[in-house]
Amino acid sequence: MYIDWGTWLTALGVGELKSVGALHFSQYEQMIQAAISGQGVALGRPPLVNDLIKSGALVAPFKQTLIGSRAYFIIESRLSTSKPQVREFALWLLAGAGGKAKQEGS
């Protein structure tokens, strides 16, 4: 899920804000570590930051959350559908993500 600041602010009804400056990171972990170090604020993914919030390393200033419009898909080839280990792996991924399997064409 990728959510940018413009999407987040619009969802909160704040509108566009002009920042004094911004840091840019190529890795999510770097961004979170910068926020932990007090270098600014960051948009985090709940499953990845919940423990940091519980421990007090990070603070969630808003209770609101936002679900992005992007999604992940598991695609199996026709050759792999007969392999039980492939199906078990796909089901394991879905269970971990809290998702449901949707068959092609449904």
C-alpha positions in Angstrom: 0.0 0.0 0.0 1.5 3.3 -1.0 -0.1 6.5 0.2 1.4 9.9 -0.4 1.0 13.0 1.8 -1.4 14.6 -0.6 -3.8 11.6 -0.4 -3.5 11.5 3.4 -4.1 15.2 3.9 -7.1 15.1 1.5 -8.6 12.2 3.4 -8.3 14.1 6.6 -9.9 17.2 5.1 -6.8 19.3 5.7 -6.0 20.1 2.1 -2.6 20.9 0.7 0.2 22.0 3.1 3.4 23.6 2.1 6.3 21.9 3.9 9.5 23.8 4.8 11.6 20.9 3.7 11.4 17.2 3.0 13.6 14.2 3.3 13.4 11.5 0.6 14.3 7.8 1.1 14.7 4.9 -1.2 14.0 2.4 1.5 11.0 2.2 3.8 13.2 1.1 6.8 15.4 4.2 6.4 12.3 6.4 6.5 11.0 4.8 9.7 14.4 4.9 11.3 14.6 8.7 10.5 11.2 9.2 12.2 12.3 7.2 15.3 15.4 9.4 15.4 13.3 12.5 15.5 14.1 13.7 12.0 10.5 14.3 11.1 7.2 12.6 10.4 6.4 9.6 8.2 3.5 7.7 6.9 3.7 4.2 8.1 2.1 0.9 7.4 0.3 -0.4 10.5 1.6 -4.0 10.4 5.1 -2.6 10.2 4.9 0.1 12.8 2.3 -1.2 15.4 5.0 -2.7 17.6 7.1 0.6 17.4 4.0 2.6 18.5 3.2 0.1 21.3 6.8 0.4 22.5 6.8 4.2 22.4 9.5 4.4 19.7 6.9 6.1 17.5 3.8 8.1 18.1 0.6 8.0 16.0 -0.7 11.6 16.1 -4.0 10.6 14.5 -6.3 7.7 15.1 -7.5 7.7 11.5 -6.1 5.1 9.1 -6.4 5.1 5.3 -6.5 2.1 3.0 -4.7 2.7 -0.3 -6.1 1.9 -3.7 -3.2 -0.4 -4.6 -3.3 -4.2 -4.2 -1.1 -7.2 -4.3 -1.9 -10.3 -6.4 -0.9 -13.9 -6.3 -0.6 -15.3 -9.8 -0.2 -19.0 -10.4 0.7 -20.4 -13.8 -1.3 -23.2 -15.3 1.7 -25.5 -14.9 1.8 -24.8 -11.1 -1.8 -25.4 -10.3 -1.2 -29.2 -10.0 1.6 -28.7 -7.5 0.2 -28.8 -4.0 3.2 -27.0 -2.5 2.4 -24.0 -4.7 -1.2 -23.9 -3.6 -0.2 -24.3 0.0 2.2 -21.4 -0.3 -0.4 -19.2 -1.9 -2.9 -20.0 0.9 -0.3 -19.3 3.5 0.4 -15.9 2.0 -3.3 -15.1 1.9 -3.8 -16.2 5.5 -1.0 -13.9 6.6 -2.4 -11.0 4.7 -5.9 -11.6 5.9 -7.1 -12.0 2.3 -9.4 -14.4 0.5 -8.6 -16.3 -2.7 -10.4 -15.2 -5.8 -10.3 -17.5 -8.8 -9.7 -16.1 -12.2 -12.9 -15.2 -13.9 -14.9 -14.9 -10.7 
